[in-house]
Amino acid sequence: MPKGLTRKLIAILFAIGLLGVGFAGGQYYLQRMYERQVEVGYRRALGEFGTHFEKIADELGRARLSVSDKQRSLIAANLRRLIYAAQSNMGELPLGELHLERISHLLDNIYEHTYDFVQGDMDSASLRELHGQIEYVSQELGQLLVSKEREFPWVSWHEYFSTMVLVPEFMQALTSINDGLEEFKPPVRQGEIQGPGIEREQAIEAARVFCGRDDLNFQVTNEIKGNIPSYTVEAIGDTARYVLEVSKRGGMVLWMTVTSASQGILESTLSLEEMVMEGAEFLQQRGFSSLHITDVQVLQNKATLTFVPNRDGVLRYGEPLRVQVSAADGSILGFWATPFFVAQSRVQSDIATNGEVAWDLEDKVQVGVEIVDQKLALIQNERQEEILTTRLGVKYEEDYYLIYLNLETGDEEHIVQVSSPQFF
């Protein structure tokens, strides 16, 4: 081979090698940038989560001493703000919400009690009990974060959350904190998942079918005993990580989370109606029918949709299904259905009503309120008791509301503003 041609060939090969190295380096740099964004987001959310619990404990501590109406109002407002912030942090962490029902219930309970506190209707014993519960969570969470920082100071937080929070150790530690709470007002509703027992291979198949990803290699990464024995099943694709929990009895997918680069998109391309359609279609394809959407929460270009079953003409608010949809492309990022499946194991008593009430509907709404829709709804009060209500979808001036009237007494149980009559 002539020397000139040899030199040209070597130069071409060298240039190709440089291009390959440059491309690989660029891909590595982009991946590291994404991992750093995930790391910063998780670190911030978790740090704020612990900080908000600490501040809630401080506010409840002050509440025990407060006497004046002014201080009570300020403390109650601070508590509601901090509780909302802590709930938002929980939504930003890659956690399956079914493990933290007691912590969520505690936050909800404190929120509801802030109104009694302002009116002076909250006794000191209940206040001390709430303070003890929240202080326990705050201290345990703080100790957990400190111990994990000391134990794994060299591990990237992206890897830390991917390998530990989503599945075994860290998640179990948070679950342990959750289980350590004593329910001061335990839910009246109890139940368990029913059906034949399944093995690990069957749990893997259930997860694969639910995701619709036959191309991925699903594996059981953990077994949970607890109140609802289940398998944790995980798969990692080129662009997404899937984590699902499948009940050991019945093989039901209790929850699913999907983490991918698309979650970090800064621009929304879908309307709210389109995201609702994507979520409803996802549920319908998996056999969930006769559902009614009741709530939509949009945060960081992700819409969390809440559906409830419409059974025998009654909306069952105690049996929700939730789906999280990406506003970027309509992909499903999360699914939660534990309350729905647990409810199926309880005896479903028929609700007898002929639609007649002992009160006049016109006396229960303000002048100028237009009633657009009316349905029966079985909702829960602050004591987790189910109450049958007439749910009115109304329009007042340019705003839309849902008003829940106790079917027996006509009293207002709940009033919620909604963005459009789509949620009627």
C-alpha positions in Angstrom: 0.0 0.0 0.0 1.4 3.4 -0.9 2.7 5.4 2.0 0.5 8.4 1.2 -2.6 6.2 1.2 -1.5 4.6 4.5 -1.1 8.0 6.1 -4.6 9.1 4.9 -6.1 5.9 6.2 -4.5 6.4 9.6 -5.7 10.0 9.7 -9.2 8.9 8.9 -9.2 6.2 11.5 -7.7 8.7 14.0 -10.5 11.2 13.2 -13.2 8.6 13.6 -11.7 7.6 16.9 -11.7 11.2 18.1 -15.3 11.6 17.0 -16.3 8.5 18.9 -14.5 9.6 22.0 -16.1 13.0 21.7 -19.6 11.5 21.2 -19.1 9.2 24.2 -17.8 12.1 26.3 -20.8 14.2 25.3 -23.2 11.5 26.2 -21.5 10.9 29.5 -21.6 14.7 30.2 -25.3 14.9 29.4 -26.1 11.9 31.6 -24.0 13.4 34.5 -25.9 16.7 34.1 -29.2 14.9 34.3 -28.1 12.8 37.3 -26.9 16.0 39.0 -30.3 17.6 38.4 -32.1 14.6 39.9 -29.6 14.6 42.8 -30.2 18.2 43.6 -34.0 17.8 43.4 -34.1 14.8 45.7 -31.7 16.4 48.2 -33.7 19.6 48.3 -37.1 17.8 48.7 -35.9 15.5 51.4 -34.1 18.2 53.3 -37.2 20.4 53.1 -39.4 17.4 54.2 -37.4 17.1 57.4 -37.3 20.8 58.0 -41.0 21.2 57.6 -41.7 18.5 60.1 -39.4 20.2 62.6 -41.2 23.5 62.1 -44.6 21.8 62.5 -43.4 20.3 65.8 -42.3 23.8 66.9 -45.6 25.4 66.0 -47.6 22.7 67.8 -45.3 23.2 70.8 -46.2 26.9 70.8 -49.9 26.0 70.3 -49.9 24.3 73.7 -49.2 27.6 75.4 -51.2 30.0 73.2 -54.2 31.8 74.7 -55.0 34.9 72.6 -57.1 34.7 69.4 -54.4 36.5 67.4 -51.7 34.0 68.3 -54.0 31.1 67.6 -54.8 32.4 64.2 -51.2 33.0 63.3 -50.2 29.5 64.5 -53.0 27.8 62.6 -52.1 29.7 59.4 -48.4 28.7 59.8 -49.4 25.0 60.4 -51.5 24.9 57.3 -48.8 26.4 55.2 -46.1 24.0 56.6 -48.4 21.0 56.1 -49.1 21.9 52.5 -45.3 22.3 51.9 -44.6 18.9 53.6 -47.2 17.2 51.4 -45.7 18.8 48.3 -42.2 17.4 49.4 -43.7 13.9 49.7 -45.0 14.2 46.2 -41.5 15.2 44.9 -39.8 12.2 46.4 -39.6 8.8 44.6 -41.7 7.1 47.3 -44.7 4.8 47.0 -47.3 6.7 49.0 -48.9 3.5 50.3 -46.1 3.0 52.8 -46.7 6.3 54.5 -50.5 6.3 55.1 -50.1 7.1 58.8 -47.8 10.0 58.2 -50.1 11.4 55.6 -53.1 10.8 57.9 -51.3 12.6 60.7 -50.7 15.7 58.5 -54.3 15.6 57.4 -55.5 15.3 61.0 -53.4 18.3 62.1 -54.7 20.3 59.2 -58.3 19.6 60.1 -57.7 20.4 63.8 -56.3 23.9 63.0 -59.8 25.1 62.6 -61.0 23.7 65.9 -57.8 25.2 67.5 -58.6 28.8 66.2 -62.2 28.5 67.6 -60.9 27.3 71.0 -62.7 24.0 70.6 -59.6 21.8 70.8 -58.8 20.3 74.2 -55.3 20.3 75.6 -55.0 16.5 75.7 -55.6 16.2 71.9 -53.1 19.0 71.3 -50.5 17.3 73.4 -51.1 14.0 71.6 -50.7 15.6 68.2 -47.5 17.3 69.3 -46.1 14.0 70.5 -46.9 12.3 67.3 -45.3 15.0 65.0 -42.3 15.4 67.3 -41.7 11.6 67.1 -41.7 11.7 63.3 -39.5 14.8 63.2 -36.9 13.4 65.5 -36.8 10.0 63.8 -36.6 11.5 60.4 -33.7 13.8 61.5 -31.8 10.9 63.0 -32.4 8.8 59.8 -31.0 11.5 57.5 -28.0 12.1 59.7 -27.2 8.4 59.9 -27.5 7.9 56.2 -25.2 10.9 55.4 -22.6 9.4 57.7 -23.0 5.9 56.4 -22.9 6.8 52.7 -21.1 10.2 52.3 -19.4 9.1 49.1 -22.5 7.8 47.3 -24.1 10.0 44.7 -27.6 10.9 45.7 -28.9 9.9 42.3 -27.6 6.4 42.9 -28.6 6.6 46.6 -32.2 7.2 45.8 -32.3 4.9 42.8 -31.0 1.9 44.7 -32.0 2.4 48.3 -35.0 4.7 48.6 -37.1 3.0 46.0 -36.6 -0.4 47.3 -35.2 -1.8 50.4 -33.3 -0.1 53.2 -34.2 3.6 53.2 -37.8 2.9 52.2 -38.0 0.3 55.0 -36.6 2.9 57.4 -39.3 5.4 56.5 -41.9 2.7 56.7 -40.7 1.9 60.1 -41.1 5.5 61.2 -44.6 5.5 59.7 -45.5 2.2 61.5 -44.2 3.7 64.8 -47.0 6.2 64.8 -50.0 5.2 67.0 -53.2 6.1 65.2 -55.0 8.3 67.6 -58.1 8.1 65.4 -57.7 4.9 63.5 -59.8 4.5 60.3 -63.0 2.7 60.8 -62.5 1.0 57.4 -60.4 -2.2 57.6 -59.8 -4.9 55.0 -57.2 -6.9 53.3 -56.4 -8.0 49.8 -58.1 -11.3 49.0 -57.4 -14.0 46.4 -55.0 -16.9 45.9 -51.4 -16.6 46.9 -48.8 -16.0 44.1 -45.1 -16.8 43.7 -42.3 -14.4 42.7 -42.6 -15.5 39.0 -46.3 -14.6 39.0 -45.6 -11.2 40.5 -43.1 -10.6 37.8 -45.6 -11.5 35.1 -48.3 -9.3 36.7 -45.9 -6.3 36.7 -44.8 -6.9 33.1 -48.4 -7.1 31.9 -49.4 -4.0 33.9 -46.6 -2.0 32.4 -47.0 -3.3 28.9 -43.2 -3.6 28.6 -42.4 -7.1 27.4 -38.9 -5.9 26.4 -37.7 -5.3 29.9 -36.2 -7.7 32.4 -38.4 -7.5 35.6 -37.0 -8.9 38.9 -38.3 -9.2 42.4 -36.0 -6.9 44.5 -37.8 -7.1 47.9 -40.6 -8.9 49.8 -42.8 -6.9 52.2 -44.6 -8.5 55.1 -46.6 -5.8 56.9 -50.3 -5.4 56.8 -50.5 -6.2 53.0 -47.8 -8.8 52.1 -46.4 -7.9 48.7 -43.5 -8.2 46.3 -41.5 -5.2 45.0 -40.7 -5.7 41.3 -38.3 -3.6 39.4 -37.0 -3.2 35.8 -34.6 -0.7 34.2 -34.9 0.3 30.6 -32.8 2.7 28.4 -34.8 5.7 29.5 -36.9 4.8 32.5 -36.9 2.8 35.8 -40.1 0.9 36.7 -40.9 0.0 40.3 -44.1 -1.8 41.2 -45.6 -3.4 44.3 -47.7 -6.6 43.7 -49.8 -8.1 46.5 -48.9 -11.7 47.5 -52.6 -12.5 47.6 -54.5 -11.9 44.3 -51.5 -10.6 42.4 -52.8 -7.0 42.4 -50.5 -4.1 41.3 -50.9 -1.8 44.4 -48.7 1.0 43.1 -46.2 1.8 40.4 -43.6 4.6 39.9 -41.7 5.4 36.7 -38.7 7.6 36.9 -37.2 8.9 33.6 -35.4 11.9 32.1 -38.7 13.1 30.7 -39.9 14.1 34.2 -37.5 16.9 34.2 -38.9 18.7 31.2 -39.5 22.3 31.7 -42.3 22.7 29.2 -45.8 21.4 29.1 -47.2 20.3 25.8 -50.6 18.8 26.8 -53.7 20.4 28.1 -55.4 19.4 31.3 -58.2 17.7 29.3 -55.6 15.7 27.3 -53.9 14.5 30.5 -57.2 13.5 32.0 -57.9 11.5 28.8 -54.5 9.7 29.0 -55.1 8.8 32.7 -58.6 7.5 32.1 -57.5 5.4 29.1 -54.7 3.9 31.1 -57.1 2.8 33.8 -59.7 1.6 31.4 -57.2 -0.6 29.5 -56.3 -2.2 32.9 -59.9 -3.2 33.7 -60.9 -0.2 35.9 -64.3 0.9 34.7 -67.2 3.1 35.9 -64.8 5.7 37.3 -65.4 9.4 37.9 -62.6 12.0 38.2 -62.8 14.1 41.3 -59.5 15.9 41.6 -56.5 17.1 39.6 -53.3 18.4 41.1 -50.6 19.8 38.7 -47.1 20.2 40.0 -43.8 20.5 38.1 -45.6 19.6 34.8 -47.0 16.4 36.3 -50.7 15.9 36.8 -51.9 13.7 39.6 -55.5 12.6 38.8 -57.8 11.1 41.4 -60.7 8.8 40.3 -63.4 7.2 42.4 -65.7 4.3 41.4 -69.3 5.0 40.6 -71.1 2.0 42.0 -74.9 1.8 41.9 -75.1 5.5 41.3 -73.0 6.4 44.3 -69.5 7.9 44.1 -67.3 6.1 46.6 -64.7 8.6 47.8 -63.1 6.1 50.2 -61.9 3.9 47.3 -59.7 6.2 45.2 -57.4 5.4 42.3 -54.6 7.8 41.5 -52.6 8.2 38.3 -49.8 10.6 37.6 -49.4 11.8 34.0 -46.6 13.6 32.3 -47.6 17.0 30.8 -44.8 16.5 28.3 -46.0 13.4 26.4 -48.9 11.9 28.4 -46.8 9.0 29.7 -47.8 7.4 33.0 -45.4 8.3 35.8 -47.3 6.8 38.8 -50.3 4.7 39.8 -51.7 4.1 43.3 -54.7 1.8 44.2 -54.2 0.3 47.6 -57.4 1.8 49.1 -59.4 0.6 46.1 -58.3 -3.0 46.4 -58.6 -3.1 50.2 -62.2 -1.8 49.9 -63.1 -4.7 47.7 -62.5 -7.1 50.6 -65.0 -5.4 52.8 -68.7 -6.2 52.7 -70.3 -3.7 50.4 -73.6 -2.9 52.0 -76.4 -1.6 49.7 -77.2 2.0 50.2 -80.9 2.3 50.5 -82.3 5.7 49.3 -85.3 6.7 47.3 -83.9 10.1 46.6 -86.3 11.8 49.0 -85.0 14.0 51.8 -86.6 15.7 54.8 -85.1 19.1 53.9 -85.5 21.6 51.0 -82.6 21.8 48.6 -83.2 25.5 47.9 -82.7 26.4 51.5 -79.2 24.9 51.5 -77.7 27.0 48.8 -77.0 30.7 48.6 -79.0 33.1 46.5 -77.4 33.3 43.0 -75.9 29.8 43.1 -76.8 27.8 40.0 -77.0 24.0 40.5 -75.5 22.4 37.4 -75.1 18.8 38.6 -76.3 16.6 41.4 -75.0 13.1 42.5 -74.9 10.9 45.5 -71.5 10.6 47.1 -70.2 8.5 50.0 -67.4 10.6 51.6 -65.3 10.5 54.7 -65.3 13.0 57.5 -62.3 13.9 59.7 -62.9 10.8 61.8 -62.7 8.6 58.7 -66.4 7.8 59.0 -68.3 7.4 55.8 -71.2 9.8 55.2 -73.8 9.6 52.4 -74.2 13.0 50.8 -75.8 14.8 48.0 -73.0 16.3 45.9 -74.0 19.4 44.1 -71.9 20.8 41.2 -72.7 24.5 41.2 -71.7 27.7 39.5 -71.5 31.0 41.4 -70.6 34.0 39.2 -67.7 32.7 37.2 -66.5 30.1 39.6 -67.3 26.4 40.0 -67.7 24.5 43.3 -68.7 21.1 44.7 -71.0 21.2 47.7 -71.5 18.1 49.8 -74.7 18.1 51.8 -75.5 15.4 54.4 -78.3 13.4 52.9 -80.0 12.9 56.3 -79.6 16.4 57.8 -78.8 18.7 54.8 -75.8 20.1 56.7 -72.8 21.1 54.6 -70.1 18.5 55.0 -67.6 19.9 52.6 -67.2 22.7 49.9 -64.5 22.4 47.2 -63.7 24.8 44.4 -62.9 23.2 41.0 -61.5 24.6 37.9 -64.3 23.6 35.5 -67.5 21.6 35.4 -65.5 18.8 34.0 -65.1 17.6 37.6 -68.9 17.6 38.2 
